[in-house]
Amino acid sequence: MDKFFKEVPIKAPKIAVSSIAQKANDIVVRCRYDREDLEKAHFDWKKTDRLTVLGIQCMHVEADLVLCREGCRKETAQLNRYIDKCRRLRREIVTKMRAVNDLKPLSAQIPSYAKSKCRADLVQDLHDLNYLGRYLKDELEGTGFDMSLIQKAYDESWKLSHLIADTIINRDSIKAATTKRNGVIRETVDLIYDIGAFARRVFRNDPRKHFYYTSKKYF
């Protein structure tokens, strides 16, 4: 694609996808009912075959998107709970490190949990605390410092980074599923309009049949 042009995203429909799928089915059934008149006008029956498939696909892609969103909500909730856990661990380690008199001159090297709220900063802080704890192992062990916290900082930073990555991947999956859903719906609606316009011309002198092929605005 030309770098001077941006891809325009397909809009989501204004009404329920189930209503669009039902309209697609209704159009197909009505066309079959009016087969004789439509065939005289040289109607392309491949269009109704395609619309039948699209009507089914509409429901499938909508279901896929719903499942994708639900999975992302669960992943996000899990991530938020884990972030709270990691923040408590960071606070505990920093507080205990700063309470050690021998580390007073090094307090500037200890991450400031009060200033950092970013997820990436939290991962980095835990990693830094692990590195600092291993570097100052002799000094800390001599004060009775719980060195298991240092290993825990490393373990939690590793797990948190992966949870963040999983959440980002899930959000990208939602975007992809949304794009796919909207694309299928757009094609379905365009075909509904196309078939409807053809049939209304055929039945322009029959108000009742003309009405059957009238469609509302879906986007």
Disulfide bonds with the S-S distance in Angstrom:
none
